[in-house]
Amino acid sequence: MKAINQVIRSPKRGSNDQETIIQFLRNENLCHIAFADGDASICIPMFYFVWDKSLCIHGSKASRLINRLKSGGMHAVAVTKVDGIVLARSAFHHSMNYRSVVAHGKFKELAPADKQKASEVMIDQLVAGRSQEVRMPSESELKQTVFLTLDLNLAAFKQRTGPPVDDEADIDQVGAWVGVVPLATEYLLPIPDQFCDKSAKTPKFLG
C-alpha cells in the first residue's frame, strides 16, 4: 500500500524532506483545507503559520470549520506558490512552474497555555517583530480563539522548474513565442489607516 504522502505523478519533482517542507511553509501564509461535512465536500482558504514544525491555523470556537476539524478524522491541506507560466510550442505541453506542499492528518487543539505564544509566532511570521508593536490578545479574546495544529509527517513537497518540454517534431515547425513568464509577489506602497500614528515605523518588508 502506497503512503498517502507519496508523490505518484512525476515523483522526481517530489520530496518528503521535513526541512524542505517547513522552509517552504515559512515563506507562505495561505493554505486551502479540504474536509467533508455530511454529504458535502468543502475547501476553504485559511491563513496559517508554522508552529514547532507543525502547520497551525486559528479561528473562532464558534466556527464550523474549526469544530469540524477538531472532531477528528483525516483532512487535507494544500499550499501552493506559482513561480511562472510555461509557454510551449504545443497546447498539450503548456504548464506552470510552481512549488507546493500537500499535507494529510488529524488536527490537534493547542493547549490553552500555549495560545499567547502561538499568537506571537503567528503575527511575527506575517510581519517580523510585529508582536512587539501591537496589543496582543487579551485573556477574553484567547478564550474565544482555537488554535489547531497539523503534524507534517504526512506531507509532501513538489515543484516544477525550468523551460517547456516540447516534442522534438514541434521545435522547427511552430513559430510561436516559447519560454517561461516568471511570476512574483510584489509588496506595493503601504496605505496607512486614517488614524495611523504618523511617527510609527512602516514594516520593513513593505519598503
PyMOL CGO cylinders between C-alpha atoms (Angstrom):
from pymol import cmd
from pymol.cgo import CYLINDER

trace = [
    CYLINDER, 0.00, 0.00, 0.00, 1.39, 3.41, -1.02, 0.3, 1, 1, 1, 1, 1, 1,
    CYLINDER, 1.39, 3.41, -1.02, 1.87, 6.08, 1.61, 0.3, 1, 1, 1, 1, 1, 1,
    CYLINDER, 1.87, 6.08, 1.61, -0.65, 8.90, 1.46, 0.3, 1, 1, 1, 1, 1, 1,
    CYLINDER, -0.65, 8.90, 1.46, 2.19, 11.43, 1.07, 0.3, 1, 1, 1, 1, 1, 1,
    CYLINDER, 2.19, 11.43, 1.07, 3.95, 9.54, -1.73, 0.3, 1, 1, 1, 1, 1, 1,
    CYLINDER, 3.95, 9.54, -1.73, 4.25, 11.62, -4.90, 0.3, 1, 1, 1, 1, 1, 1,
    CYLINDER, 4.25, 11.62, -4.90, 2.88, 9.43, -7.71, 0.3, 1, 1, 1, 1, 1, 1,
    CYLINDER, 2.88, 9.43, -7.71, 2.83, 11.74, -10.73, 0.3, 1, 1, 1, 1, 1, 1,
    CYLINDER, 2.83, 11.74, -10.73, 6.37, 12.87, -11.72, 0.3, 1, 1, 1, 1, 1, 1,
    CYLINDER, 6.37, 12.87, -11.72, 7.93, 11.55, -8.49, 0.3, 1, 1, 1, 1, 1, 1,
    CYLINDER, 7.93, 11.55, -8.49, 11.32, 13.12, -9.28, 0.3, 1, 1, 1, 1, 1, 1,
    CYLINDER, 11.32, 13.12, -9.28, 9.72, 16.51, -8.59, 0.3, 1, 1, 1, 1, 1, 1,
    CYLINDER, 9.72, 16.51, -8.59, 8.63, 15.48, -5.10, 0.3, 1, 1, 1, 1, 1, 1,
    CYLINDER, 8.63, 15.48, -5.10, 10.26, 15.30, -1.68, 0.3, 1, 1, 1, 1, 1, 1,
    CYLINDER, 10.26, 15.30, -1.68, 9.27, 14.25, 1.83, 0.3, 1, 1, 1, 1, 1, 1,
    CYLINDER, 9.27, 14.25, 1.83, 12.21, 16.05, 3.44, 0.3, 1, 1, 1, 1, 1, 1,
    CYLINDER, 12.21, 16.05, 3.44, 10.89, 17.85, 6.52, 0.3, 1, 1, 1, 1, 1, 1,
    CYLINDER, 10.89, 17.85, 6.52, 13.30, 20.78, 6.33, 0.3, 1, 1, 1, 1, 1, 1,
    CYLINDER, 13.30, 20.78, 6.33, 12.36, 21.44, 2.71, 0.3, 1, 1, 1, 1, 1, 1,
    CYLINDER, 12.36, 21.44, 2.71, 8.67, 21.32, 3.61, 0.3, 1, 1, 1, 1, 1, 1,
    CYLINDER, 8.67, 21.32, 3.61, 8.99, 23.62, 6.63, 0.3, 1, 1, 1, 1, 1, 1,
    CYLINDER, 8.99, 23.62, 6.63, 11.23, 26.12, 4.84, 0.3, 1, 1, 1, 1, 1, 1,
    CYLINDER, 11.23, 26.12, 4.84, 8.67, 26.47, 2.05, 0.3, 1, 1, 1, 1, 1, 1,
    CYLINDER, 8.67, 26.47, 2.05, 5.78, 26.82, 4.50, 0.3, 1, 1, 1, 1, 1, 1,
    CYLINDER, 5.78, 26.82, 4.50, 7.55, 29.55, 6.49, 0.3, 1, 1, 1, 1, 1, 1,
    CYLINDER, 7.55, 29.55, 6.49, 7.65, 31.72, 3.37, 0.3, 1, 1, 1, 1, 1, 1,
    CYLINDER, 7.65, 31.72, 3.37, 3.92, 31.44, 2.60, 0.3, 1, 1, 1, 1, 1, 1,
    CYLINDER, 3.92, 31.44, 2.60, 0.78, 32.12, 4.67, 0.3, 1, 1, 1, 1, 1, 1,
    CYLINDER, 0.78, 32.12, 4.67, -2.29, 30.90, 2.76, 0.3, 1, 1, 1, 1, 1, 1,
    CYLINDER, -2.29, 30.90, 2.76, -3.48, 27.31, 2.71, 0.3, 1, 1, 1, 1, 1, 1,
    CYLINDER, -3.48, 27.31, 2.71, -6.59, 25.54, 1.46, 0.3, 1, 1, 1, 1, 1, 1,
    CYLINDER, -6.59, 25.54, 1.46, -8.21, 22.99, 3.78, 0.3, 1, 1, 1, 1, 1, 1,
    CYLINDER, -8.21, 22.99, 3.78, -10.46, 20.25, 2.43, 0.3, 1, 1, 1, 1, 1, 1,
    CYLINDER, -10.46, 20.25, 2.43, -12.93, 18.42, 4.64, 0.3, 1, 1, 1, 1, 1, 1,
    CYLINDER, -12.93, 18.42, 4.64, -16.21, 16.55, 4.46, 0.3, 1, 1, 1, 1, 1, 1,
    CYLINDER, -16.21, 16.55, 4.46, -19.35, 17.96, 6.06, 0.3, 1, 1, 1, 1, 1, 1,
    CYLINDER, -19.35, 17.96, 6.06, -22.15, 15.43, 5.75, 0.3, 1, 1, 1, 1, 1, 1,
    CYLINDER, -22.15, 15.43, 5.75, -22.62, 14.72, 2.06, 0.3, 1, 1, 1, 1, 1, 1,
    CYLINDER, -22.62, 14.72, 2.06, -20.74, 17.86, 1.03, 0.3, 1, 1, 1, 1, 1, 1,
    CYLINDER, -20.74, 17.86, 1.03, -17.05, 18.25, 0.22, 0.3, 1, 1, 1, 1, 1, 1,
    CYLINDER, -17.05, 18.25, 0.22, -15.77, 21.68, 1.25, 0.3, 1, 1, 1, 1, 1, 1,
    CYLINDER, -15.77, 21.68, 1.25, -12.50, 23.52, 0.62, 0.3, 1, 1, 1, 1, 1, 1,
    CYLINDER, -12.50, 23.52, 0.62, -11.75, 26.75, 2.49, 0.3, 1, 1, 1, 1, 1, 1,
    CYLINDER, -11.75, 26.75, 2.49, -8.75, 29.13, 2.27, 0.3, 1, 1, 1, 1, 1, 1,
    CYLINDER, -8.75, 29.13, 2.27, -7.14, 29.90, 5.62, 0.3, 1, 1, 1, 1, 1, 1,
    CYLINDER, -7.14, 29.90, 5.62, -4.21, 31.91, 6.98, 0.3, 1, 1, 1, 1, 1, 1,
    CYLINDER, -4.21, 31.91, 6.98, -1.66, 29.59, 8.62, 0.3, 1, 1, 1, 1, 1, 1,
    CYLINDER, -1.66, 29.59, 8.62, 1.73, 29.75, 10.30, 0.3, 1, 1, 1, 1, 1, 1,
    CYLINDER, 1.73, 29.75, 10.30, 4.40, 27.27, 11.33, 0.3, 1, 1, 1, 1, 1, 1,
    CYLINDER, 4.40, 27.27, 11.33, 4.33, 26.23, 14.98, 0.3, 1, 1, 1, 1, 1, 1,
    CYLINDER, 4.33, 26.23, 14.98, 7.02, 23.89, 16.30, 0.3, 1, 1, 1, 1, 1, 1,
    CYLINDER, 7.02, 23.89, 16.30, 7.38, 22.08, 12.95, 0.3, 1, 1, 1, 1, 1, 1,
    CYLINDER, 7.38, 22.08, 12.95, 3.61, 21.82, 12.53, 0.3, 1, 1, 1, 1, 1, 1,
    CYLINDER, 3.61, 21.82, 12.53, 1.16, 23.78, 10.42, 0.3, 1, 1, 1, 1, 1, 1,
    CYLINDER, 1.16, 23.78, 10.42, -1.11, 25.84, 12.65, 0.3, 1, 1, 1, 1, 1, 1,
    CYLINDER, -1.11, 25.84, 12.65, -4.40, 27.62, 11.97, 0.3, 1, 1, 1, 1, 1, 1,
    CYLINDER, -4.40, 27.62, 11.97, -6.67, 29.58, 14.26, 0.3, 1, 1, 1, 1, 1, 1,
    CYLINDER, -6.67, 29.58, 14.26, -10.30, 30.64, 14.34, 0.3, 1, 1, 1, 1, 1, 1,
    CYLINDER, -10.30, 30.64, 14.34, -13.36, 31.30, 16.45, 0.3, 1, 1, 1, 1, 1, 1,
    CYLINDER, -13.36, 31.30, 16.45, -14.53, 28.50, 18.72, 0.3, 1, 1, 1, 1, 1, 1,
    CYLINDER, -14.53, 28.50, 18.72, -17.94, 29.01, 17.04, 0.3, 1, 1, 1, 1, 1, 1,
    CYLINDER, -17.94, 29.01, 17.04, -16.51, 28.34, 13.55, 0.3, 1, 1, 1, 1, 1, 1,
    CYLINDER, -16.51, 28.34, 13.55, -17.98, 25.39, 11.67, 0.3, 1, 1, 1, 1, 1, 1,
    CYLINDER, -17.98, 25.39, 11.67, -14.59, 24.68, 10.10, 0.3, 1, 1, 1, 1, 1, 1,
    CYLINDER, -14.59, 24.68, 10.10, -12.73, 24.75, 13.41, 0.3, 1, 1, 1, 1, 1, 1,
    CYLINDER, -12.73, 24.75, 13.41, -15.25, 22.47, 15.12, 0.3, 1, 1, 1, 1, 1, 1,
    CYLINDER, -15.25, 22.47, 15.12, -15.30, 20.07, 12.18, 0.3, 1, 1, 1, 1, 1, 1,
    CYLINDER, -15.30, 20.07, 12.18, -11.51, 19.78, 12.21, 0.3, 1, 1, 1, 1, 1, 1,
    CYLINDER, -11.51, 19.78, 12.21, -11.49, 19.34, 16.00, 0.3, 1, 1, 1, 1, 1, 1,
    CYLINDER, -11.49, 19.34, 16.00, -13.87, 16.40, 15.76, 0.3, 1, 1, 1, 1, 1, 1,
    CYLINDER, -13.87, 16.40, 15.76, -11.19, 14.12, 14.35, 0.3, 1, 1, 1, 1, 1, 1,
    CYLINDER, -11.19, 14.12, 14.35, -10.73, 12.30, 11.08, 0.3, 1, 1, 1, 1, 1, 1,
    CYLINDER, -10.73, 12.30, 11.08, -8.17, 12.76, 8.33, 0.3, 1, 1, 1, 1, 1, 1,
    CYLINDER, -8.17, 12.76, 8.33, -8.04, 16.06, 6.49, 0.3, 1, 1, 1, 1, 1, 1,
    CYLINDER, -8.04, 16.06, 6.49, -6.01, 17.50, 3.62, 0.3, 1, 1, 1, 1, 1, 1,
    CYLINDER, -6.01, 17.50, 3.62, -4.21, 20.85, 3.44, 0.3, 1, 1, 1, 1, 1, 1,
    CYLINDER, -4.21, 20.85, 3.44, -2.55, 22.38, 0.36, 0.3, 1, 1, 1, 1, 1, 1,
    CYLINDER, -2.55, 22.38, 0.36, -0.21, 25.36, 0.00, 0.3, 1, 1, 1, 1, 1, 1,
    CYLINDER, -0.21, 25.36, 0.00, 0.84, 26.47, -3.49, 0.3, 1, 1, 1, 1, 1, 1,
    CYLINDER, 0.84, 26.47, -3.49, 3.14, 29.13, -4.93, 0.3, 1, 1, 1, 1, 1, 1,
    CYLINDER, 3.14, 29.13, -4.93, 3.07, 29.76, -8.70, 0.3, 1, 1, 1, 1, 1, 1,
    CYLINDER, 3.07, 29.76, -8.70, 6.50, 30.84, -9.97, 0.3, 1, 1, 1, 1, 1, 1,
    CYLINDER, 6.50, 30.84, -9.97, 5.87, 31.10, -13.69, 0.3, 1, 1, 1, 1, 1, 1,
    CYLINDER, 5.87, 31.10, -13.69, 3.70, 30.31, -16.71, 0.3, 1, 1, 1, 1, 1, 1,
    CYLINDER, 3.70, 30.31, -16.71, 5.34, 27.83, -19.06, 0.3, 1, 1, 1, 1, 1, 1,
    CYLINDER, 5.34, 27.83, -19.06, 4.51, 28.52, -22.72, 0.3, 1, 1, 1, 1, 1, 1,
    CYLINDER, 4.51, 28.52, -22.72, 5.28, 25.62, -25.03, 0.3, 1, 1, 1, 1, 1, 1,
    CYLINDER, 5.28, 25.62, -25.03, 5.04, 25.02, -28.77, 0.3, 1, 1, 1, 1, 1, 1,
    CYLINDER, 5.04, 25.02, -28.77, 2.04, 22.75, -28.35, 0.3, 1, 1, 1, 1, 1, 1,
    CYLINDER, 2.04, 22.75, -28.35, -1.08, 23.39, -26.30, 0.3, 1, 1, 1, 1, 1, 1,
    CYLINDER, -1.08, 23.39, -26.30, -0.58, 19.99, -24.70, 0.3, 1, 1, 1, 1, 1, 1,
    CYLINDER, -0.58, 19.99, -24.70, 2.78, 20.90, -23.13, 0.3, 1, 1, 1, 1, 1, 1,
    CYLINDER, 2.78, 20.90, -23.13, 1.84, 24.27, -21.63, 0.3, 1, 1, 1, 1, 1, 1,
    CYLINDER, 1.84, 24.27, -21.63, 2.35, 24.20, -17.87, 0.3, 1, 1, 1, 1, 1, 1,
    CYLINDER, 2.35, 24.20, -17.87, 3.25, 26.20, -14.77, 0.3, 1, 1, 1, 1, 1, 1,
    CYLINDER, 3.25, 26.20, -14.77, 6.35, 26.34, -12.65, 0.3, 1, 1, 1, 1, 1, 1,
    CYLINDER, 6.35, 26.34, -12.65, 5.31, 26.03, -9.02, 0.3, 1, 1, 1, 1, 1, 1,
    CYLINDER, 5.31, 26.03, -9.02, 6.16, 24.87, -5.51, 0.3, 1, 1, 1, 1, 1, 1,
    CYLINDER, 6.16, 24.87, -5.51, 3.63, 23.19, -3.28, 0.3, 1, 1, 1, 1, 1, 1,
    CYLINDER, 3.63, 23.19, -3.28, 3.06, 21.23, -0.10, 0.3, 1, 1, 1, 1, 1, 1,
    CYLINDER, 3.06, 21.23, -0.10, 0.16, 18.86, 0.45, 0.3, 1, 1, 1, 1, 1, 1,
    CYLINDER, 0.16, 18.86, 0.45, -0.28, 17.53, 3.99, 0.3, 1, 1, 1, 1, 1, 1,
    CYLINDER, -0.28, 17.53, 3.99, -2.68, 14.96, 5.43, 0.3, 1, 1, 1, 1, 1, 1,
    CYLINDER, -2.68, 14.96, 5.43, -3.50, 14.20, 9.03, 0.3, 1, 1, 1, 1, 1, 1,
    CYLINDER, -3.50, 14.20, 9.03, -5.63, 14.90, 12.07, 0.3, 1, 1, 1, 1, 1, 1,
    CYLINDER, -5.63, 14.90, 12.07, -5.74, 18.37, 13.60, 0.3, 1, 1, 1, 1, 1, 1,
    CYLINDER, -5.74, 18.37, 13.60, -5.00, 18.71, 17.31, 0.3, 1, 1, 1, 1, 1, 1,
    CYLINDER, -5.00, 18.71, 17.31, -6.06, 21.56, 19.56, 0.3, 1, 1, 1, 1, 1, 1,
    CYLINDER, -6.06, 21.56, 19.56, -3.27, 23.62, 21.07, 0.3, 1, 1, 1, 1, 1, 1,
    CYLINDER, -3.27, 23.62, 21.07, -3.20, 23.77, 24.87, 0.3, 1, 1, 1, 1, 1, 1,
    CYLINDER, -3.20, 23.77, 24.87, -4.60, 27.00, 26.41, 0.3, 1, 1, 1, 1, 1, 1,
    CYLINDER, -4.60, 27.00, 26.41, -1.20, 27.73, 27.99, 0.3, 1, 1, 1, 1, 1, 1,
    CYLINDER, -1.20, 27.73, 27.99, 0.37, 27.95, 24.51, 0.3, 1, 1, 1, 1, 1, 1,
    CYLINDER, 0.37, 27.95, 24.51, -2.16, 30.31, 22.95, 0.3, 1, 1, 1, 1, 1, 1,
    CYLINDER, -2.16, 30.31, 22.95, -0.39, 33.56, 23.81, 0.3, 1, 1, 1, 1, 1, 1,
    CYLINDER, -0.39, 33.56, 23.81, 2.94, 32.34, 22.47, 0.3, 1, 1, 1, 1, 1, 1,
    CYLINDER, 2.94, 32.34, 22.47, 1.22, 30.98, 19.35, 0.3, 1, 1, 1, 1, 1, 1,
    CYLINDER, 1.22, 30.98, 19.35, -0.29, 34.42, 18.79, 0.3, 1, 1, 1, 1, 1, 1,
    CYLINDER, -0.29, 34.42, 18.79, 3.18, 35.95, 18.88, 0.3, 1, 1, 1, 1, 1, 1,
    CYLINDER, 3.18, 35.95, 18.88, 4.60, 33.40, 16.45, 0.3, 1, 1, 1, 1, 1, 1,
    CYLINDER, 4.60, 33.40, 16.45, 1.63, 33.89, 14.14, 0.3, 1, 1, 1, 1, 1, 1,
    CYLINDER, 1.63, 33.89, 14.14, 1.85, 37.67, 13.93, 0.3, 1, 1, 1, 1, 1, 1,
    CYLINDER, 1.85, 37.67, 13.93, 5.65, 37.64, 13.64, 0.3, 1, 1, 1, 1, 1, 1,
    CYLINDER, 5.65, 37.64, 13.64, 5.51, 35.21, 10.71, 0.3, 1, 1, 1, 1, 1, 1,
    CYLINDER, 5.51, 35.21, 10.71, 3.24, 37.69, 8.95, 0.3, 1, 1, 1, 1, 1, 1,
    CYLINDER, 3.24, 37.69, 8.95, 5.47, 40.69, 9.78, 0.3, 1, 1, 1, 1, 1, 1,
    CYLINDER, 5.47, 40.69, 9.78, 8.77, 40.22, 11.62, 0.3, 1, 1, 1, 1, 1, 1,
    CYLINDER, 8.77, 40.22, 11.62, 8.74, 41.87, 15.05, 0.3, 1, 1, 1, 1, 1, 1,
    CYLINDER, 8.74, 41.87, 15.05, 5.07, 42.85, 14.84, 0.3, 1, 1, 1, 1, 1, 1,
    CYLINDER, 5.07, 42.85, 14.84, 4.21, 41.24, 18.18, 0.3, 1, 1, 1, 1, 1, 1,
    CYLINDER, 4.21, 41.24, 18.18, 6.39, 43.84, 19.92, 0.3, 1, 1, 1, 1, 1, 1,
    CYLINDER, 6.39, 43.84, 19.92, 4.46, 46.73, 18.39, 0.3, 1, 1, 1, 1, 1, 1,
    CYLINDER, 4.46, 46.73, 18.39, 0.79, 45.85, 18.76, 0.3, 1, 1, 1, 1, 1, 1,
    CYLINDER, 0.79, 45.85, 18.76, -1.59, 44.87, 21.55, 0.3, 1, 1, 1, 1, 1, 1,
    CYLINDER, -1.59, 44.87, 21.55, -1.58, 41.10, 21.79, 0.3, 1, 1, 1, 1, 1, 1,
    CYLINDER, -1.58, 41.10, 21.79, -4.80, 39.14, 22.53, 0.3, 1, 1, 1, 1, 1, 1,
    CYLINDER, -4.80, 39.14, 22.53, -6.44, 39.57, 25.91, 0.3, 1, 1, 1, 1, 1, 1,
    CYLINDER, -6.44, 39.57, 25.91, -7.44, 36.60, 28.06, 0.3, 1, 1, 1, 1, 1, 1,
    CYLINDER, -7.44, 36.60, 28.06, -11.03, 37.05, 26.91, 0.3, 1, 1, 1, 1, 1, 1,
    CYLINDER, -11.03, 37.05, 26.91, -10.01, 37.07, 23.23, 0.3, 1, 1, 1, 1, 1, 1,
    CYLINDER, -10.01, 37.07, 23.23, -7.88, 33.97, 23.68, 0.3, 1, 1, 1, 1, 1, 1,
    CYLINDER, -7.88, 33.97, 23.68, -10.82, 32.11, 25.23, 0.3, 1, 1, 1, 1, 1, 1,
    CYLINDER, -10.82, 32.11, 25.23, -12.79, 32.80, 22.06, 0.3, 1, 1, 1, 1, 1, 1,
    CYLINDER, -12.79, 32.80, 22.06, -9.98, 31.53, 19.83, 0.3, 1, 1, 1, 1, 1, 1,
    CYLINDER, -9.98, 31.53, 19.83, -8.98, 27.98, 18.98, 0.3, 1, 1, 1, 1, 1, 1,
    CYLINDER, -8.98, 27.98, 18.98, -5.55, 27.07, 17.59, 0.3, 1, 1, 1, 1, 1, 1,
    CYLINDER, -5.55, 27.07, 17.59, -5.26, 23.78, 15.72, 0.3, 1, 1, 1, 1, 1, 1,
    CYLINDER, -5.26, 23.78, 15.72, -2.02, 22.13, 14.64, 0.3, 1, 1, 1, 1, 1, 1,
    CYLINDER, -2.02, 22.13, 14.64, -1.35, 19.58, 11.93, 0.3, 1, 1, 1, 1, 1, 1,
    CYLINDER, -1.35, 19.58, 11.93, 1.76, 17.43, 12.13, 0.3, 1, 1, 1, 1, 1, 1,
    CYLINDER, 1.76, 17.43, 12.13, 3.75, 17.40, 8.89, 0.3, 1, 1, 1, 1, 1, 1,
    CYLINDER, 3.75, 17.40, 8.89, 4.92, 13.79, 8.94, 0.3, 1, 1, 1, 1, 1, 1,
    CYLINDER, 4.92, 13.79, 8.94, 2.38, 13.00, 6.19, 0.3, 1, 1, 1, 1, 1, 1,
    CYLINDER, 2.38, 13.00, 6.19, 3.31, 15.96, 3.99, 0.3, 1, 1, 1, 1, 1, 1,
    CYLINDER, 3.31, 15.96, 3.99, 4.96, 16.09, 0.58, 0.3, 1, 1, 1, 1, 1, 1,
    CYLINDER, 4.96, 16.09, 0.58, 6.72, 18.90, -1.29, 0.3, 1, 1, 1, 1, 1, 1,
    CYLINDER, 6.72, 18.90, -1.29, 6.51, 19.07, -5.08, 0.3, 1, 1, 1, 1, 1, 1,
    CYLINDER, 6.51, 19.07, -5.08, 7.76, 21.53, -7.66, 0.3, 1, 1, 1, 1, 1, 1,
    CYLINDER, 7.76, 21.53, -7.66, 8.19, 22.16, -11.35, 0.3, 1, 1, 1, 1, 1, 1,
    CYLINDER, 8.19, 22.16, -11.35, 11.04, 24.30, -12.66, 0.3, 1, 1, 1, 1, 1, 1,
    CYLINDER, 11.04, 24.30, -12.66, 12.60, 25.12, -15.99, 0.3, 1, 1, 1, 1, 1, 1,
    CYLINDER, 12.60, 25.12, -15.99, 11.50, 25.61, -19.60, 0.3, 1, 1, 1, 1, 1, 1,
    CYLINDER, 11.50, 25.61, -19.60, 8.79, 23.76, -21.51, 0.3, 1, 1, 1, 1, 1, 1,
    CYLINDER, 8.79, 23.76, -21.51, 9.37, 20.19, -22.65, 0.3, 1, 1, 1, 1, 1, 1,
    CYLINDER, 9.37, 20.19, -22.65, 8.25, 20.05, -26.27, 0.3, 1, 1, 1, 1, 1, 1,
    CYLINDER, 8.25, 20.05, -26.27, 8.01, 17.19, -28.72, 0.3, 1, 1, 1, 1, 1, 1,
    CYLINDER, 8.01, 17.19, -28.72, 11.07, 17.23, -30.96, 0.3, 1, 1, 1, 1, 1, 1,
    CYLINDER, 11.07, 17.23, -30.96, 8.87, 17.32, -34.05, 0.3, 1, 1, 1, 1, 1, 1,
    CYLINDER, 8.87, 17.32, -34.05, 7.38, 20.67, -32.94, 0.3, 1, 1, 1, 1, 1, 1,
    CYLINDER, 7.38, 20.67, -32.94, 10.66, 22.51, -32.41, 0.3, 1, 1, 1, 1, 1, 1,
    CYLINDER, 10.66, 22.51, -32.41, 11.20, 23.50, -36.05, 0.3, 1, 1, 1, 1, 1, 1,
    CYLINDER, 11.20, 23.50, -36.05, 7.52, 23.57, -37.01, 0.3, 1, 1, 1, 1, 1, 1,
    CYLINDER, 7.52, 23.57, -37.01, 5.94, 26.04, -34.57, 0.3, 1, 1, 1, 1, 1, 1,
    CYLINDER, 5.94, 26.04, -34.57, 6.85, 29.73, -34.67, 0.3, 1, 1, 1, 1, 1, 1,
    CYLINDER, 6.85, 29.73, -34.67, 5.03, 30.90, -31.51, 0.3, 1, 1, 1, 1, 1, 1,
    CYLINDER, 5.03, 30.90, -31.51, 6.95, 32.54, -28.65, 0.3, 1, 1, 1, 1, 1, 1,
    CYLINDER, 6.95, 32.54, -28.65, 8.17, 29.82, -26.29, 0.3, 1, 1, 1, 1, 1, 1,
    CYLINDER, 8.17, 29.82, -26.29, 9.60, 30.10, -22.77, 0.3, 1, 1, 1, 1, 1, 1,
    CYLINDER, 9.60, 30.10, -22.77, 8.70, 30.97, -19.19, 0.3, 1, 1, 1, 1, 1, 1,
    CYLINDER, 8.70, 30.97, -19.19, 6.89, 34.06, -17.92, 0.3, 1, 1, 1, 1, 1, 1,
    CYLINDER, 6.89, 34.06, -17.92, 8.09, 34.47, -14.30, 0.3, 1, 1, 1, 1, 1, 1,
    CYLINDER, 8.09, 34.47, -14.30, 5.60, 35.46, -11.62, 0.3, 1, 1, 1, 1, 1, 1,
    CYLINDER, 5.60, 35.46, -11.62, 6.43, 37.03, -8.26, 0.3, 1, 1, 1, 1, 1, 1,
    CYLINDER, 6.43, 37.03, -8.26, 4.64, 38.54, -5.28, 0.3, 1, 1, 1, 1, 1, 1,
    CYLINDER, 4.64, 38.54, -5.28, 5.29, 42.27, -5.04, 0.3, 1, 1, 1, 1, 1, 1,
    CYLINDER, 5.29, 42.27, -5.04, 4.65, 44.43, -1.99, 0.3, 1, 1, 1, 1, 1, 1,
    CYLINDER, 4.65, 44.43, -1.99, 3.31, 47.82, -3.06, 0.3, 1, 1, 1, 1, 1, 1,
    CYLINDER, 3.31, 47.82, -3.06, 3.43, 51.13, -1.22, 0.3, 1, 1, 1, 1, 1, 1,
    CYLINDER, 3.43, 51.13, -1.22, 1.64, 50.84, 2.14, 0.3, 1, 1, 1, 1, 1, 1,
    CYLINDER, 1.64, 50.84, 2.14, -1.63, 52.69, 2.66, 0.3, 1, 1, 1, 1, 1, 1,
    CYLINDER, -1.63, 52.69, 2.66, -1.86, 53.89, 6.28, 0.3, 1, 1, 1, 1, 1, 1,
    CYLINDER, -1.86, 53.89, 6.28, -5.08, 53.81, 8.25, 0.3, 1, 1, 1, 1, 1, 1,
    CYLINDER, -5.08, 53.81, 8.25, -6.64, 57.25, 8.74, 0.3, 1, 1, 1, 1, 1, 1,
    CYLINDER, -6.64, 57.25, 8.74, -5.80, 57.12, 12.46, 0.3, 1, 1, 1, 1, 1, 1,
    CYLINDER, -5.80, 57.12, 12.46, -2.30, 55.65, 12.00, 0.3, 1, 1, 1, 1, 1, 1,
    CYLINDER, -2.30, 55.65, 12.00, 0.30, 57.27, 14.28, 0.3, 1, 1, 1, 1, 1, 1,
    CYLINDER, 0.30, 57.27, 14.28, 2.44, 59.38, 11.95, 0.3, 1, 1, 1, 1, 1, 1,
    CYLINDER, 2.44, 59.38, 11.95, 5.53, 58.55, 14.00, 0.3, 1, 1, 1, 1, 1, 1,
    CYLINDER, 5.53, 58.55, 14.00, 5.00, 54.77, 13.60, 0.3, 1, 1, 1, 1, 1, 1,
    CYLINDER, 5.00, 54.77, 13.60, 7.62, 52.94, 11.55, 0.3, 1, 1, 1, 1, 1, 1,
    CYLINDER, 7.62, 52.94, 11.55, 6.47, 51.26, 8.36, 0.3, 1, 1, 1, 1, 1, 1,
    CYLINDER, 6.47, 51.26, 8.36, 7.11, 47.50, 8.49, 0.3, 1, 1, 1, 1, 1, 1,
    CYLINDER, 7.11, 47.50, 8.49, 10.47, 46.88, 6.82, 0.3, 1, 1, 1, 1, 1, 1,
    CYLINDER, 10.47, 46.88, 6.82, 9.31, 44.30, 4.31, 0.3, 1, 1, 1, 1, 1, 1,
    CYLINDER, 9.31, 44.30, 4.31, 6.77, 46.79, 2.97, 0.3, 1, 1, 1, 1, 1, 1,
    CYLINDER, 6.77, 46.79, 2.97, 9.52, 49.18, 1.96, 0.3, 1, 1, 1, 1, 1, 1,
]
cmd.load_cgo(trace, "trace")
